[in-house]
Amino acid sequence: MSKIAIIGAGIAGVTTAYALLKRGHCVTVFDRNRYAAMETSYANGGQLSASNAEVWNHWSTVLKSLGWLFRRDAPLSLNLMPSWHKYSWLAEFVGNIPNHRANTIATTRLAIDARQHLLAMAETANIDFDVVRRGILHIYHNEVDLKAAARSDALLREGGLTRRQVSADEIRSIEPALKGTCVGGFFTPSDFTGDIHKFTRGIMAYCERSGVEFINDAHVSDIAASSDGVDIRWSRAGEHERQMAHADGIVICAGVASRRLASMLGDRLNVYPVKGYSITVALDDEDSRQAAPWVSLLDDSAKIVTSRLGEDRFRVAGTAEFNGDNRDIRADRVQPLIDWTRKLFPEISTSRITSWAGLRPMTPSMMPRVGPGNRPRVYYNTGHGHLGWTLSAATAQIVADQVAMGISRSSD
């Protein structure tokens, strides 16, 4: 039985722990927080969306972003202060535009594959994570955006996704609670939603009961890998004494911290922290509960997504902010989410909301880094960007198979 260490207890780390556990490994998970799923896996948009698998590397994204530069309420915000990491990342992002088609198709296939793994995990662990399987509806407010979506639809279909274009009248029948004017949209019945925090904590609890060790409040200061194994130097939060752990292999699943950890291991992992915001609206009264949608939405022009999390919660999320390792929750970035909710669902009371911001670990290609590093016994499952919830259950299976194969070879 091989001993495998995982750094990071978000959705990627915990699903990886589950996949390794099922393959017979002895697993230890290190996380710098006191509890699992306290960063980007805490309060995201909730969508498990193969229909949102199109990568952002396209000239239309660049042109829209330039037009949004000086709008405080724009879907994308860029801090123009000089930063080598930020601007080199953006340059690589543009350099990946020729890969738009291939990466979109590959991401779509991965997202479709992830569904079965995630639902199987939830069934095995007996988790209630407020899953709602009513599909995802993409809505468009003008013909230009709708025609652009039709072009993207061809790539998603090539990746194996089944969805259909719907008229304005069909949108009303799919989600009667939706107000405002739409010219049309696309509906993906097979997509669904759920609470990422509940799921991740539920899988963690199952793994703990099954023998996985979780070490929280752990700051990893150094990692050394060789053909003999991996040594991890770490310390508890608030303590100076350093401890050492040895493993047969390691998987880095640490979100935006993966870049720092990869550098210790001689790997260049160019993930940038792209901040996203969400609000969770408390549906305290019956009128609000009746007015809130059950079908998940994606408003393409506003870049806003929604999820119904049980009877009494409505999640609204969106925006992309390039501002470094900044976790501040800015009121001017939260307000557009509130305004959007009031405009399209005017009968929902927004008197009690919870605001949140998380840093998505994005690579310039928008593709997750899944696989071995340069040094022996080192693996990565990170960099999922805005699709961590959608993709992690599949990438966990991929990296777990690679670990099993790699460790077996190293032991021969």
C-alpha positions as CSV (number, residue, x, y, z in Angstrom):
1,M,0.0,0.0,0.0
2,S,1.6,3.3,-1.1
3,K,1.5,6.4,1.0
4,I,0.3,9.4,-1.0
5,A,0.3,13.0,0.2
6,I,-2.1,15.6,-1.2
7,I,-1.7,19.3,-0.7
8,G,-5.0,21.1,-0.7
9,A,-8.5,20.1,0.7
10,G,-10.7,21.9,-1.8
11,I,-12.8,20.1,-4.4
12,A,-9.8,19.0,-6.4
13,G,-7.9,17.7,-3.4
14,V,-10.8,15.9,-1.7
15,T,-12.0,14.2,-4.9
16,T,-8.4,13.1,-5.5
17,A,-8.2,11.7,-2.0
18,Y,-11.4,9.7,-2.7
19,A,-10.1,8.4,-6.0
20,L,-6.7,7.3,-4.5
21,L,-8.5,5.7,-1.5
22,K,-10.6,3.6,-3.8
23,R,-7.4,2.4,-5.5
24,G,-6.0,1.1,-2.2
25,H,-3.6,3.9,-1.3
26,C,-2.9,5.3,2.2
27,V,-3.7,9.0,1.8
28,T,-2.8,12.1,3.9
29,V,-4.2,15.5,3.0
30,F,-2.6,18.8,4.1
31,D,-4.5,22.0,4.0
32,R,-3.5,25.5,5.3
33,N,-7.0,26.2,6.6
34,R,-8.7,24.9,9.7
35,Y,-11.4,23.2,7.7
36,A,-11.7,21.7,4.2
37,A,-13.3,23.7,1.4
38,M,-12.9,27.1,2.9
39,E,-11.5,28.9,-0.2
40,T,-12.6,28.7,-3.8
41,S,-14.7,25.6,-2.9
42,Y,-16.8,27.5,-0.4
43,A,-19.5,29.5,-2.3
44,N,-19.1,29.3,-6.0
45,G,-22.0,29.6,-8.6
46,G,-23.0,26.0,-8.1
47,Q,-23.2,25.0,-11.7
48,L,-22.0,21.6,-12.9
49,S,-22.0,22.8,-16.5
50,A,-20.6,21.1,-19.5
51,S,-22.5,23.8,-21.3
52,N,-20.1,26.4,-20.0
53,A,-17.0,24.5,-21.1
54,E,-16.0,27.0,-23.9
55,V,-12.5,28.4,-23.0
56,W,-12.1,32.1,-22.9
57,N,-9.2,32.3,-25.3
58,H,-10.9,34.1,-28.2
59,W,-10.4,37.5,-29.8
60,S,-14.0,38.4,-28.9
61,T,-13.1,38.1,-25.2
62,V,-10.1,40.4,-25.7
63,L,-12.2,43.0,-27.5
64,K,-15.0,42.9,-24.9
65,S,-12.4,43.1,-22.1
66,L,-10.9,46.3,-23.6
67,G,-14.4,47.9,-23.6
68,W,-14.9,47.0,-20.0
69,L,-11.6,48.4,-18.7
70,F,-13.0,51.6,-17.1
71,R,-16.5,50.3,-16.1
72,R,-16.6,49.6,-12.4
73,D,-19.6,47.2,-12.9
74,A,-18.1,45.4,-15.8
75,P,-18.1,41.5,-15.8
76,L,-14.3,41.6,-16.1
77,S,-12.1,43.9,-14.0
78,L,-8.4,44.4,-14.6
79,N,-6.1,46.2,-12.1
80,L,-3.8,48.1,-14.5
81,M,-1.0,48.4,-11.9
82,P,2.2,46.7,-13.3
83,S,2.7,43.1,-12.4
84,W,5.0,40.7,-14.3
85,H,3.0,37.7,-13.4
86,K,-0.3,39.3,-14.5
87,Y,0.9,40.7,-17.8
88,S,2.9,37.6,-18.7
89,W,-0.1,35.5,-18.0
90,L,-2.3,37.7,-20.2
91,A,0.3,37.4,-23.0
92,E,0.2,33.6,-22.7
93,F,-3.6,33.8,-22.7
94,V,-3.6,35.6,-26.0
95,G,-1.0,33.1,-27.3
96,N,-3.5,30.3,-26.7
97,I,-6.2,31.8,-28.9
98,P,-5.3,29.4,-31.7
99,N,-6.1,26.5,-29.3
100,H,-9.6,27.7,-28.7
101,R,-11.4,25.0,-30.6
102,A,-9.3,22.1,-29.5
103,N,-9.4,23.1,-25.8
104,T,-13.1,23.8,-25.8
105,I,-13.9,20.3,-27.3
106,A,-11.5,18.6,-24.8
107,T,-13.0,20.5,-21.8
108,T,-16.5,19.6,-22.9
109,R,-15.6,15.9,-23.1
110,L,-14.0,16.1,-19.6
111,A,-17.0,17.9,-18.1
112,I,-19.4,15.3,-19.5
113,D,-17.3,12.5,-18.1
114,A,-17.1,14.2,-14.7
115,R,-20.9,14.0,-14.1
116,Q,-21.0,10.2,-13.6
117,H,-18.0,10.2,-11.3
118,L,-19.4,13.0,-9.1
119,L,-22.9,11.5,-8.8
120,A,-21.3,8.1,-8.0
121,M,-19.2,9.7,-5.3
122,A,-22.2,11.4,-3.7
123,E,-24.2,8.1,-3.8
124,T,-21.4,6.1,-2.2
125,A,-20.8,8.7,0.5
126,N,-24.5,9.3,1.0
127,I,-24.2,13.1,0.7
128,D,-27.0,15.6,0.5
129,F,-25.5,18.6,-1.4
130,D,-28.7,20.3,-2.6
131,V,-28.5,18.8,-6.0
132,V,-31.0,20.2,-8.5
133,R,-31.2,18.2,-11.8
134,R,-33.4,20.6,-13.9
135,G,-30.8,21.6,-16.5
136,I,-29.0,24.9,-17.2
137,L,-30.6,27.6,-19.4
138,H,-28.3,30.1,-21.2
139,I,-30.2,33.3,-21.9
140,Y,-29.4,36.1,-24.4
141,H,-30.8,39.6,-24.7
142,N,-29.9,40.5,-28.2
143,E,-29.5,38.7,-31.6
144,V,-25.8,39.4,-31.9
145,D,-25.0,37.5,-28.7
146,L,-27.4,34.7,-29.6
147,K,-25.7,34.2,-33.0
148,A,-22.3,34.1,-31.4
149,A,-23.6,31.5,-29.0
150,A,-24.8,29.4,-31.9
151,R,-21.2,29.3,-33.2
152,S,-20.0,28.2,-29.9
153,D,-22.7,25.6,-29.7
154,A,-21.1,23.8,-32.6
155,L,-17.9,23.2,-30.6
156,L,-19.8,22.0,-27.6
157,R,-21.8,19.5,-29.8
158,E,-18.5,18.3,-31.3
159,G,-17.4,17.6,-27.7
160,G,-20.4,15.4,-27.2
161,L,-22.9,17.8,-25.5
162,T,-26.6,17.5,-26.2
163,R,-28.5,20.7,-25.9
164,R,-31.1,22.6,-27.8
165,Q,-31.8,26.2,-28.9
166,V,-34.9,27.7,-27.4
167,S,-37.1,30.6,-28.3
168,A,-38.1,33.4,-26.0
169,D,-41.5,31.7,-25.4
170,E,-39.8,28.4,-24.6
171,I,-37.6,30.2,-22.1
172,R,-40.7,31.3,-20.2
173,S,-42.1,27.8,-20.1
174,I,-38.7,26.3,-18.9
175,E,-38.4,28.9,-16.1
176,P,-41.6,30.9,-15.5
177,A,-40.1,33.0,-12.7
178,L,-37.7,34.8,-15.1
179,K,-38.6,38.4,-15.9
180,G,-37.1,40.7,-18.4
181,T,-36.6,40.5,-22.2
182,C,-34.8,37.6,-23.8
183,V,-34.6,36.9,-27.6
184,G,-33.6,33.3,-27.1
185,G,-31.2,30.9,-25.5
186,F,-29.9,27.3,-25.2
187,F,-31.1,24.7,-22.8
188,T,-28.9,21.8,-21.6
189,P,-31.1,19.3,-19.7
190,S,-28.2,17.1,-18.6
191,D,-26.4,19.8,-16.6
192,F,-27.2,20.3,-13.0
193,T,-26.3,22.3,-9.8
194,G,-25.3,21.7,-6.2
195,D,-23.6,23.1,-3.2
196,I,-19.8,22.6,-3.7
197,H,-19.1,23.2,0.0
198,K,-21.6,20.6,1.2
199,F,-20.3,18.1,-1.3
200,T,-16.6,18.6,-0.5
201,R,-17.1,18.4,3.2
202,G,-19.3,15.3,2.7
203,I,-16.6,13.6,0.7
204,M,-14.0,14.6,3.2
205,A,-16.0,13.1,6.1
206,Y,-16.4,9.8,4.1
207,C,-12.7,9.7,3.4
208,E,-11.9,10.3,7.1
209,R,-14.2,7.4,8.1
210,S,-12.4,5.3,5.5
211,G,-8.9,6.0,6.9
212,V,-7.7,9.1,5.0
213,E,-5.9,11.5,7.4
214,F,-6.5,15.3,7.1
215,I,-3.9,17.6,8.6
216,N,-5.4,21.1,8.8
217,D,-3.8,24.4,9.8
218,A,-0.7,23.1,8.0
219,H,1.7,25.5,6.3
220,V,3.9,23.6,3.9
221,S,7.3,25.3,3.7
222,D,9.3,22.9,1.6
223,I,8.9,19.8,-0.5
224,A,11.7,17.6,-1.8
225,A,11.1,14.8,-4.2
226,S,13.5,12.0,-5.4
227,S,13.3,8.4,-6.6
228,D,13.1,7.4,-3.0
229,G,10.0,9.3,-2.2
230,V,8.8,12.8,-1.2
231,D,9.7,14.7,2.0
232,I,7.3,17.4,3.1
233,R,8.3,20.0,5.7
234,W,5.4,21.7,7.4
235,S,4.2,23.5,10.6
236,R,1.0,24.1,12.4
237,A,-0.5,27.6,12.1
238,G,0.9,29.8,14.9
239,E,3.6,27.3,15.8
240,H,7.4,27.6,15.0
241,E,8.3,24.0,15.2
242,R,8.6,22.3,11.8
243,Q,7.5,18.7,11.2
244,M,8.5,16.3,8.5
245,A,6.3,13.9,6.6
246,H,7.4,11.2,4.1
247,A,5.3,9.8,1.3
248,D,5.7,7.6,-1.7
249,G,4.2,10.3,-3.9
250,I,2.5,13.7,-3.8
251,V,-0.4,15.4,-5.7
252,I,-0.5,19.2,-5.7
253,C,-4.2,20.3,-5.6
254,A,-3.6,23.6,-3.8
255,G,-5.5,26.1,-6.1
256,V,-3.7,29.4,-6.5
257,A,-1.0,28.2,-4.0
258,S,0.0,25.5,-6.5
259,R,2.3,27.9,-8.3
260,R,4.5,28.4,-5.2
261,L,4.6,24.7,-4.4
262,A,5.4,23.8,-8.0
263,S,8.4,26.1,-7.9
264,M,9.8,24.1,-5.0
265,L,9.6,21.0,-7.2
266,G,11.3,22.5,-10.2
267,D,8.0,23.0,-12.2
268,R,6.6,26.1,-13.8
269,L,2.9,26.2,-13.1
270,N,1.5,29.4,-14.4
271,V,-1.8,29.8,-12.5
272,Y,-3.2,33.3,-11.9
273,P,-5.7,34.1,-9.1
274,V,-8.8,35.3,-11.0
275,K,-11.3,36.5,-8.4
276,G,-15.0,35.7,-8.6
277,Y,-17.8,36.9,-6.5
278,S,-21.1,35.4,-5.3
279,I,-24.1,36.4,-3.2
280,T,-26.3,33.9,-1.4
281,V,-29.8,35.3,-1.1
282,A,-31.8,34.0,1.9
283,L,-35.3,33.1,0.7
284,D,-36.9,33.9,4.1
285,D,-40.5,34.5,3.0
286,E,-42.9,32.5,0.9
287,D,-43.1,35.2,-1.8
288,S,-39.3,35.0,-2.3
289,R,-39.3,31.2,-2.4
290,Q,-42.0,31.3,-5.1
291,A,-40.3,34.0,-7.1
292,A,-36.8,32.3,-7.2
293,P,-36.0,30.1,-10.1
294,W,-35.3,26.4,-9.9
295,V,-33.7,26.1,-13.3
296,S,-30.1,27.2,-13.3
297,L,-29.4,30.2,-15.5
298,L,-26.4,31.7,-17.3
299,D,-26.9,35.3,-18.5
300,D,-24.2,35.6,-21.1
301,S,-24.1,39.4,-21.4
302,A,-23.8,39.9,-17.7
303,K,-21.6,36.8,-17.2
304,I,-23.8,35.8,-14.2
305,V,-24.9,32.3,-13.2
306,T,-27.5,31.2,-10.7
307,S,-28.3,28.1,-8.7
308,R,-31.2,27.2,-6.4
309,L,-29.7,25.6,-3.3
310,G,-32.7,23.9,-1.6
311,E,-35.9,25.7,-0.7
312,D,-34.4,28.7,1.1
313,R,-31.2,29.7,-0.7
314,F,-30.5,31.3,-4.1
315,R,-26.9,31.7,-5.3
316,V,-25.9,34.3,-7.8
317,A,-22.3,34.5,-9.0
318,G,-20.1,36.1,-11.6
319,T,-17.4,38.5,-12.5
320,A,-13.7,38.0,-13.2
321,E,-11.2,40.3,-11.4
322,F,-7.5,40.3,-12.2
323,N,-6.1,41.9,-9.1
324,G,-3.4,39.5,-7.8
325,D,-3.7,37.6,-4.5
326,N,-6.4,40.0,-3.3
327,R,-9.3,38.5,-1.3
328,D,-11.1,41.7,-0.5
329,I,-14.9,41.7,-1.1
330,R,-15.6,44.9,-2.9
331,A,-19.0,46.4,-2.7
332,D,-18.9,47.8,-6.2
333,R,-18.3,44.2,-7.5
334,V,-21.1,42.7,-5.4
335,Q,-23.7,45.4,-6.3
336,P,-24.2,44.2,-9.9
337,L,-25.1,40.8,-8.7
338,I,-27.8,42.3,-6.4
339,D,-29.0,44.6,-9.2
340,W,-29.3,41.7,-11.6
341,T,-31.3,39.7,-9.1
342,R,-33.7,42.6,-8.5
343,K,-34.1,43.2,-12.2
344,L,-34.8,39.7,-13.4
345,F,-36.5,38.4,-10.2
346,P,-38.1,41.6,-8.7
347,E,-40.2,39.7,-6.1
348,I,-37.2,38.2,-4.4
349,S,-36.3,40.0,-1.2
350,T,-32.6,40.9,-1.1
351,S,-32.8,42.1,2.5
352,R,-30.6,39.3,3.7
353,I,-27.6,38.3,1.5
354,T,-24.2,36.8,2.2
355,S,-21.4,38.1,0.0
356,W,-18.3,36.0,-0.9
357,A,-15.2,36.2,-3.1
358,G,-12.8,33.4,-4.1
359,L,-9.7,33.1,-6.2
360,R,-10.0,30.8,-9.2
361,P,-6.7,29.2,-10.2
362,M,-6.5,29.8,-13.9
363,T,-3.9,28.7,-16.4
364,P,-3.4,30.8,-19.6
365,S,-4.8,28.0,-21.7
366,M,-7.9,27.6,-19.4
367,M,-7.0,23.9,-19.2
368,P,-6.3,22.2,-15.8
369,R,-2.8,20.9,-15.1
370,V,-3.3,17.2,-14.6
371,G,-0.4,14.8,-14.6
372,P,3.2,14.2,-13.5
373,G,5.8,16.9,-12.8
374,N,9.5,17.0,-13.8
375,R,10.6,15.1,-10.7
376,P,9.7,11.6,-9.8
377,R,6.6,10.8,-7.7
378,V,5.2,14.3,-8.2
379,Y,1.8,14.9,-9.7
380,Y,-0.6,17.8,-10.3
381,N,-4.4,18.2,-10.3
382,T,-5.0,21.9,-10.2
383,G,-5.6,25.0,-12.4
384,H,-9.2,24.3,-13.2
385,G,-10.2,28.0,-13.2
386,H,-13.9,28.6,-13.1
387,L,-14.7,24.9,-13.8
388,G,-13.3,23.2,-10.7
389,W,-16.7,22.1,-9.6
390,T,-17.5,20.8,-13.1
391,L,-14.2,19.0,-13.8
392,S,-12.6,17.8,-10.6
393,A,-14.4,14.5,-10.3
394,A,-13.0,13.5,-13.7
395,T,-9.5,14.9,-13.3
396,A,-9.3,13.1,-9.9
397,Q,-9.8,9.8,-11.7
398,I,-7.1,10.7,-14.3
399,V,-4.5,11.7,-11.8
400,A,-5.2,8.7,-9.5
401,D,-4.6,6.3,-12.4
402,Q,-1.4,8.1,-13.2
403,V,-0.2,7.9,-9.6
404,A,-1.0,4.2,-9.4
405,M,1.0,3.6,-12.6
406,G,3.9,5.9,-11.7
407,I,4.4,4.7,-8.2
408,S,4.2,1.1,-9.3
409,R,7.0,1.7,-11.9
410,S,9.1,3.6,-9.3
411,S,8.9,0.6,-6.9
412,D,10.0,-1.9,-9.5
